[in-house]
Amino acid sequence: MYLCAVASLIALAAPVASQSITEIYDIWSTTWDRSTLFTYTNLGSNPLPWNSPGAIGQADISVDDSQLLQDIVGFGAALTDSSALILNNLKSQNSGNYWNLLTYLFDPTDANQNAGLSYIRVPLGASDFSASGYTFDDVSGDTSLSSFNINNAPSYLFSVLSDIQGINPNLKIHILPWSPPGWMKDSGSINGGSFLSQYINTYASYLLKSLQGFQSKGFSIYAIGIQNEPENSDSTYPSCLLSASQEAQIGTALRTLMNNNGFSSTRIIGYDHNWSDAGGYPVQLMQQAASAFAGVSFHCYSGSVSDQETFYNAYPDKEIYFTECTGTYGSDWWSDIKWYMDNLFIGAVQYNSMNALMWNLALDGNGNPKYPGTDSCGSPGCRPVVTVNSDGSYSVNQEFYSMAQAQKAINPKDSGGPFGQRIGVSVTGSLDWGLIVGAYVTGRVNPSDWDRYSLVVLNWRVLVDDQPNGSWDPTPITATIEFRGYQASYTFPVGVTTLTWYAPSNGASKRSINETAFPAERVEEEIRVVRHPHAPLAI
């Protein structure tokens, strides 16, 4: 009842500033000391007003909604076999907790206190988080793929994915393999080795059959990839070396098959590997097969987020995605939040990504279960978005709070409406270095309804003095917000804050070339996120 009242208040609030903008009522926050954790506050009878411009605050956030940038399709994680098993076991053990958890993660309903995560990445076949090794056709030499069987995947994978999709009909599903069938590789195994070019057309058909298999299970696929981490071969878990030329040829063949079989709207996303080679493999891929690929995706395990700009500058009309990063158990909670926001859930988007994903959606408290014998994610183990305990309880980790704050800014305002779109924003003032900011506009189904505008703000201002014990002083920043000639003021605590307001659409058109000035200098400090220990990038 209270949430309904809040929604009504927002809809009926009298706009200020000559009927051109609403006051700011809605705030979500996650603070460094965990005093708030994705906590919603409705300012009720005391909203933040918009006034005529005056003196700026310690920082001044200028929002430019005439500068429309890329669409944002959402945030989320990978539903590996292990994650699906953990969640399915929770469903059997404590169905109430299972549904409460999935609702908290994925329910996109506006004006509620759930995250609405909207992007899930699913391995095709086994990964380093599967109970056993398999592909969808493990019959050696079966070039006709007569033994292809989508049901080689565990049934609980499809069951949990179906439950998630039932909660969030906006869900984007991105599928890709960790390895082709072993008989298509020089190793003869799904663990490590290199792809054999003689199977290019066979493998394209295999991927088409994978799409058709998911379709037969009731899933509409947003995107498909050719190979996870194609520059990584590890003999202890499913992986495969695949050259840019091979991927280009497979993608070209697959695109034709998809267009001829009812999948013309499904994207092919290439590369799916580290930032550090952004100017290499993915550029070569576009040079050879740009018409086949909608874009490319990146991982965090080598390089930096600014490397995405290298690819963007070469192919500004291609889409960019960020699809994998993980922390490990035992790292510092607040340092992780800062890094995630700066590099992924604000940062990757600043560098033109349409999404940002973590690795495993759910695991146990030791980062298990894993593929037998894998050297991936050693002790203390990769941390998932959600830890599920043996007693049927669960806890969400810092990965959740980071992405939930970002997701709340871009969820559709209306059922069936569009996701948010990034808009221009800049920060000036004496403490501009203390804020990292993303800005978004979300359109409406009814063009007469006002658009929603959102800011996601990281305040990481921590003062450390030169005393021997190094005192630590998290310090709020009082900032002004500039929008369409008006000014509001808010004191941002150390943490992540998401706030929203409403205004009529300005009718601006989306840009075709990025004219945003990227940050000249990003604040550097110790990175406490422990990178997923894949084999080193091979170039």
Residue pairs with C-beta under 8 A, 6 or more apart in sequence:
3 111
3 112
3 113
4 111
6 25
6 26
6 42
6 111
7 110
7 111
9 25
9 42
9 44
10 22
10 25
10 26
10 111
10 502
13 22
13 23
13 25
13 47
15 21
15 22
15 450
15 502
15 503
16 22
16 23
16 49
16 50
17 50
17 484
17 486
20 484
20 486
20 503
20 504
21 50
21 483
21 484
21 486
21 501
21 502
21 503
22 450
22 501
22 502
22 503
23 43
23 47
23 48
23 49
23 50
23 488
23 501
24 43
24 47
24 48
24 488
24 490
24 499
24 500
24 501
25 42
25 43
25 44
25 47
25 500
25 501
26 40
26 41
26 42
26 43
26 499
26 500
27 40
27 41
27 42
27 43
27 497
27 498
27 499
28 38
28 39
28 40
28 41
28 404
28 405
28 408
28 497
28 498
28 499
29 36
29 38
29 39
29 41
29 405
29 493
29 495
29 496
29 497
29 498
30 36
30 37
30 38
30 39
30 337
30 401
30 402
30 404
30 405
30 495
30 496
31 493
31 494
31 495
32 334
32 337
32 462
32 474
32 493
32 494
32 495
33 474
34 333
36 495
37 401
38 113
38 115
38 400
38 401
38 404
38 405
40 113
48 488
48 489
48 490
48 499
49 488
50 483
50 486
50 487
50 488
50 501
51 486
51 487
51 488
52 486
52 487
53 482
53 485
53 486
53 487
54 487
55 480
56 428
56 429
56 480
57 429
57 477
57 478
57 479
57 480
57 489
58 429
58 430
58 431
58 434
58 477
58 478
58 479
59 427
59 428
59 429
59 430
59 431
59 432
59 434
59 435
59 477
59 478
59 479
59 480
60 427
60 428
60 429
60 432
60 479
60 480
60 481
60 482
61 425
61 426
61 427
61 435
61 437
61 439
61 455
61 457
61 479
61 480
61 481
61 482
62 425
62 426
62 427
62 428
62 482
63 423
63 424
63 425
63 439
63 453
63 455
63 481
63 482
63 483
64 423
64 424
64 425
64 426
65 423
65 424
65 439
65 441
65 453
65 483
65 484
65 503
65 506
65 508
66 424
66 506
66 508
67 423
67 424
67 508
67 511
67 515
67 516
68 421
68 422
68 423
68 441
68 508
68 509
68 510
68 511
69 352
69 421
69 422
69 423
69 424
69 510
69 511
69 514
69 516
70 319
70 320
70 349
70 352
70 353
70 354
70 421
70 422
71 354
71 418
71 419
71 420
71 421
71 422
71 510
72 349
72 354
72 355
72 410
72 419
72 420
72 421
72 422
72 440
73 118
73 119
73 172
73 222
73 354
73 355
73 419
74 117
74 118
74 119
74 170
74 172
74 355
74 407
74 410
74 419
75 117
75 118
75 119
75 345
75 355
75 356
75 357
75 403
75 406
75 407
76 117
76 118
76 119
76 120
76 121
76 355
76 357
76 358
76 361
76 403
77 83
77 117
77 120
77 121
77 357
77 358
77 359
77 360
77 361
77 384
77 385
77 399
77 403
78 120
78 121
78 122
78 123
78 324
78 357
78 358
78 359
78 360
78 361
79 120
79 121
79 122
79 157
79 160
79 161
79 164
79 361
80 123
80 127
80 129
80 130
80 359
80 360
80 361
81 123
81 126
81 127
81 129
81 130
81 131
81 153
81 154
81 157
82 129
82 130
82 131
82 360
82 363
82 368
82 369
82 370
83 129
83 160
83 360
83 361
83 362
83 363
83 384
84 154
84 156
84 157
84 159
84 160
84 161
85 131
85 154
85 156
85 369
86 362
86 363
86 364
86 369
86 388
87 98
87 101
87 102
87 156
87 160
87 361
87 362
87 388
88 156
88 159
88 160
89 388
90 97
90 98
90 101
90 388
90 392
90 394
91 98
91 160
91 163
93 392
94 392
94 393
97 392
97 393
97 394
101 386
101 394
102 163
102 164
102 167
103 114
103 167
104 114
104 115
104 396
105 114
105 115
105 117
105 164
105 385
105 386
105 396
105 400
106 114
106 115
106 116
106 117
106 118
106 164
106 167
106 168
106 171
107 114
107 115
107 116
107 167
107 168
108 114
108 116
108 118
108 168
108 170
108 411
108 412
109 116
110 411
110 412
110 413
110 414
115 400
115 403
115 404
115 407
115 408
116 168
116 170
116 407
116 408
116 411
117 168
117 403
117 404
117 407
118 168
118 170
118 171
118 172
118 407
118 411
118 419
119 171
119 172
119 174
119 222
119 355
119 357
120 161
120 164
120 171
120 172
120 173
120 174
120 361
121 174
121 175
121 176
121 323
121 324
121 357
122 157
122 161
122 173
122 174
122 175
123 130
123 175
123 176
123 177
123 178
123 228
124 135
124 136
124 175
124 176
124 177
124 178
124 207
124 210
125 134
125 135
125 136
125 152
125 153
125 177
125 178
125 179
125 190
125 238
126 132
126 133
126 134
126 135
126 178
126 179
126 190
126 238
126 371
127 178
127 228
127 237
127 238
127 371
128 178
128 237
128 238
128 370
128 371
128 374
128 376
128 377
129 360
129 363
129 369
129 370
129 371
130 238
130 371
131 154
131 369
131 371
131 372
132 371
132 372
133 190
133 191
133 238
133 371
134 152
134 153
134 190
135 152
135 177
135 179
135 180
135 181
135 182
135 190
136 148
136 149
136 150
136 152
136 153
136 181
136 206
136 209
136 210
136 213
137 145
137 147
137 148
137 149
137 181
137 206
138 147
138 152
138 181
138 182
138 183
139 147
139 183
140 182
140 183
141 183
142 148
142 183
143 199
143 202
145 202
145 205
145 206
145 209
148 206
148 209
148 213
150 209
150 210
150 213
150 214
150 216
150 217
158 217
158 219
161 173
161 219
162 217
162 218
162 219
164 171
165 171
165 173
165 218
165 219
170 412
170 419
172 222
172 223
172 355
173 214
173 219
173 220
173 221
173 222
173 223
174 221
174 222
174 223
174 224
174 225
174 269
174 321
174 323
175 210
175 211
175 214
175 221
175 223
175 224
175 225
176 224
176 225
176 226
176 227
176 228
176 269
176 272
177 207
177 210
177 225
177 226
177 227
177 228
177 238
178 190
178 227
178 228
178 229
178 237
178 238
178 239
178 240
179 185
179 190
179 191
179 227
179 238
179 239
179 240
180 190
180 195
180 199
180 203
180 206
180 227
180 240
181 190
181 206
182 188
182 189
182 190
182 193
184 195
184 196
184 199
184 202
184 203
185 193
185 194
185 195
185 196
185 240
186 193
186 194
186 196
187 193
187 194
187 235
189 235
190 238
190 240
191 234
191 235
191 236
191 237
191 238
191 239
192 233
192 234
192 235
192 236
192 239
192 240
193 233
193 235
193 240
193 241
194 233
194 240
194 241
194 242
195 203
195 227
195 240
195 241
195 242
195 243
195 246
197 246
197 249
200 246
200 249
200 250
200 253
201 253
203 250
204 250
204 253
204 254
204 257
205 257
207 224
207 226
207 250
207 254
208 254
208 257
208 258
208 261
208 263
210 224
211 221
211 224
211 258
211 263
211 266
212 261
214 221
215 221
221 263
221 266
222 266
222 267
223 266
223 267
223 268
223 269
223 294
223 321
224 254
224 266
224 267
224 268
224 269
225 268
225 269
225 270
225 272
225 297
226 242
226 247
226 250
226 251
226 254
226 268
226 270
227 240
227 242
227 247
227 272
228 239
228 272
228 273
229 239
229 272
229 273
229 274
229 299
229 534
230 240
230 241
230 242
230 243
230 244
230 247
230 271
230 272
230 273
230 281
231 241
231 273
231 274
231 277
231 281
231 537
231 538
231 539
232 239
232 241
232 273
232 534
232 535
232 537
232 538
233 239
233 240
233 241
233 535
233 538
234 374
234 375
234 376
234 534
234 535
236 371
236 373
236 374
236 375
236 376
237 371
237 373
237 374
237 375
237 376
238 371
239 535
241 538
242 250
244 280
244 281
244 282
244 284
244 285
244 288
245 284
245 288
247 270
247 271
247 285
247 289
248 284
248 285
248 288
248 289
248 292
249 288
249 289
251 268
251 270
251 285
251 289
251 292
251 293
252 289
252 291
252 292
254 268
254 292
255 268
255 291
255 292
255 293
258 264
258 266
258 268
267 294
267 295
267 319
268 292
268 293
268 294
269 293
269 294
269 295
269 296
269 297
269 319
269 321
269 323
270 282
270 285
270 286
270 293
270 295
270 296
270 297
271 281
271 282
271 285
271 296
271 297
271 298
272 296
272 297
272 298
272 299
272 323
272 324
273 281
273 298
273 299
273 537
274 298
274 299
274 300
274 301
274 302
274 303
274 537
275 298
275 299
275 300
275 302
275 303
275 304
275 305
275 307
275 308
276 302
276 303
276 307
276 537
277 302
277 303
277 537
277 539
278 298
278 303
278 307
278 308
278 310
278 311
279 307
279 310
279 311
279 314
280 539
282 296
282 311
283 310
283 311
283 314
283 315
285 293
285 296
286 293
286 296
286 314
286 315
286 318
290 315
290 318
293 318
294 318
294 319
295 315
295 318
295 319
295 320
295 321
296 311
296 318
296 319
296 320
296 321
297 320
297 321
297 322
297 323
298 307
298 308
298 320
298 321
298 322
298 323
298 348
298 353
299 322
299 323
299 324
299 325
299 532
300 322
300 324
300 325
300 343
300 344
300 529
300 531
300 532
301 324
301 325
301 531
301 532
301 534
301 537
302 531
302 536
302 537
304 343
305 343
305 344
305 347
305 348
305 350
305 351
306 351
306 518
306 522
308 320
308 322
308 348
308 351
308 352
308 353
309 351
309 352
309 518
311 318
311 320
312 320
312 351
312 352
312 514
316 512
316 513
316 514
317 512
319 354
320 351
320 352
320 353
320 354
321 353
321 354
321 355
322 344
322 348
322 353
322 355
322 356
322 357
323 355
323 357
324 357
324 358
324 359
324 532
325 340
325 344
325 357
325 358
325 359
325 529
325 531
325 532
326 358
326 359
326 360
326 377
326 382
326 383
326 530
326 531
326 532
327 336
327 382
327 383
327 397
327 398
327 399
327 529
327 530
328 367
328 377
328 380
328 381
328 382
328 383
328 530
329 365
329 366
329 367
329 380
329 381
329 382
329 383
330 380
331 383
331 528
331 529
331 530
332 528
333 398
335 526
335 527
335 528
335 529
336 398
336 399
336 402
336 528
336 529
337 398
337 401
337 402
337 495
337 496
338 458
338 460
338 525
339 527
339 528
339 529
340 398
340 399
340 402
340 403
340 529
341 347
341 402
341 405
341 406
341 436
341 456
341 458
341 496
342 436
342 458
342 460
342 522
342 523
344 356
344 402
344 403
345 356
345 402
345 403
345 405
345 406
345 438
345 456
346 406
346 436
346 437
346 438
346 456
346 458
347 436
347 522
348 356
349 356
349 406
349 422
349 438
350 438
350 516
350 518
350 519
351 518
352 514
356 403
356 406
358 384
358 385
358 399
358 403
359 382
359 384
359 532
360 382
360 384
360 385
361 384
361 385
361 386
362 384
362 385
362 386
362 387
362 388
362 394
363 369
363 381
363 382
363 383
363 384
363 387
363 388
364 387
364 388
364 389
364 390
365 387
365 389
366 380
366 381
367 377
367 380
367 381
367 382
367 383
367 384
368 381
370 376
370 377
375 533
376 382
376 532
376 533
376 534
377 532
377 533
378 533
382 532
383 397
383 399
384 397
384 399
385 396
385 397
385 399
385 400
385 403
386 394
386 395
386 396
386 397
386 400
387 394
387 395
387 396
387 397
388 394
389 395
401 496
402 496
405 456
405 496
405 497
405 498
406 438
406 456
406 498
408 454
408 498
409 420
409 438
409 440
409 454
409 455
409 456
409 498
409 500
410 419
410 420
410 440
410 442
410 454
411 419
411 420
411 442
412 418
412 419
412 442
413 442
413 443
413 444
413 449
413 452
414 444
414 445
414 446
414 449
415 445
416 445
417 442
417 443
417 444
417 445
418 442
418 443
419 442
420 440
420 441
420 442
420 452
420 454
421 440
421 441
421 442
421 443
421 510
422 438
422 439
422 440
423 439
423 440
423 441
423 453
424 439
424 516
425 437
425 438
425 439
425 455
426 517
427 435
427 437
429 479
429 480
431 461
431 477
433 523
434 459
434 460
434 461
434 475
434 477
435 457
435 458
435 459
435 461
435 477
435 479
435 492
436 457
436 458
436 460
437 455
437 456
437 457
437 458
438 455
438 456
439 453
439 454
439 455
439 456
440 453
440 454
440 455
440 456
441 451
441 452
441 453
441 454
442 451
442 452
442 453
442 454
443 451
443 505
444 450
444 451
444 452
444 505
447 505
450 502
450 503
450 504
450 505
451 502
451 503
451 504
451 505
452 500
452 501
452 502
453 483
453 500
453 501
453 502
453 503
454 498
454 499
454 500
455 481
455 497
455 498
455 499
455 500
456 496
456 497
456 498
457 479
457 492
457 496
457 497
457 498
457 499
458 495
458 496
459 476
459 477
459 492
459 493
459 494
459 495
459 496
459 497
460 494
460 523
461 474
461 475
461 476
461 477
461 494
462 472
462 473
462 474
462 475
462 494
463 472
463 473
463 475
464 470
464 471
464 472
464 473
465 471
465 473
474 493
474 494
475 494
476 491
476 492
476 493
476 494
477 491
477 492
478 489
478 490
478 491
478 492
479 489
479 490
479 491
479 492
480 487
480 488
480 489
481 487
481 488
481 489
481 490
483 501
483 503
484 503
484 506
490 497
490 499
